[in-house]
Amino acid sequence: MNWQDIEVSLNRKNFTYKGKTLFKEDFTEVLEFQDPGIAAVKNQNGWFHIMMNGQPISFNFYERAFGFYYNRAAVIENNLAYHIGIDGLAAYDERYLWCGNFQEHISVVKNLASQYFHIDLNGNPLYKEKFSYAGDFKEGIACVCSANGNYTHIKPNGEFLHDKWFRLLDVYHKGYARAKDEKGWFHVDRNGDEIYQKRYSLIEPFYNGFAFCVTLNNKQIILNEFGEEFPITK
């Protein structure tokens, strides 16, 4: 049985495999199975993790538990968050107000002073800086927010990717990122430079060279990477 073939039941209280219910008794709530074949589930005792045969990976129960990514899962115990390994043991000693999931072997965390930064699989901080907010890494780049509320991109070692700052910012998708300044939304390249001069009230990432956008006067258009607009509503 492959964990990828196991599905969450419609009531999200059990699992199905090839159309049949996997376990005899329902849980209170379940999350999807993740590599290496472990799922977070909840019963009357709290959240815990099970293998595909329904057996728990440990006897620990949590206030909340999440799926495994890179053999690490975020859990909440005594109102504090940390990551555990597939053996059910804590991956490090530190405790946080919040933990993300590991993406590209890196996880964002929020410390007890409400500061955000990134750690490796062993819980080691990747850099010394702290931010008002930080997001997941994608394609080796993450968004962070400074104390003044502006956003930029960083590399895994904490270095800035460029010297540009924005009101709001997204990670890169196929070479471009969504950004917002005082005039509206637009797309930027890896240098943080705008790839066209117009601004929009809403934009999506480029999908095969085109992005859905809404103009500042509420017109829906399709935009290409050269800034050319193709109206889809009159």
Secondary structure, 3 states (H helix, E strand, C coil): CCHHHEEECCCCCCEEECCEECCCCCCCEECCCECCCEEEEEECCEEEEEECCCCECCCCCECEEEEEECCEEEEEECCEEEEECCCCCECCCCCECEECCCECCEEEEECCCCCEEEECCCCCECCCCCECEECCCECCEEEEECCCCCEEEECCCCCECCCCCECEEEEEECCEEEEEECCEEEEECCCCCECCCCCEEEECCCECCEEEEEECCCCEEEEECCCCEEECCC
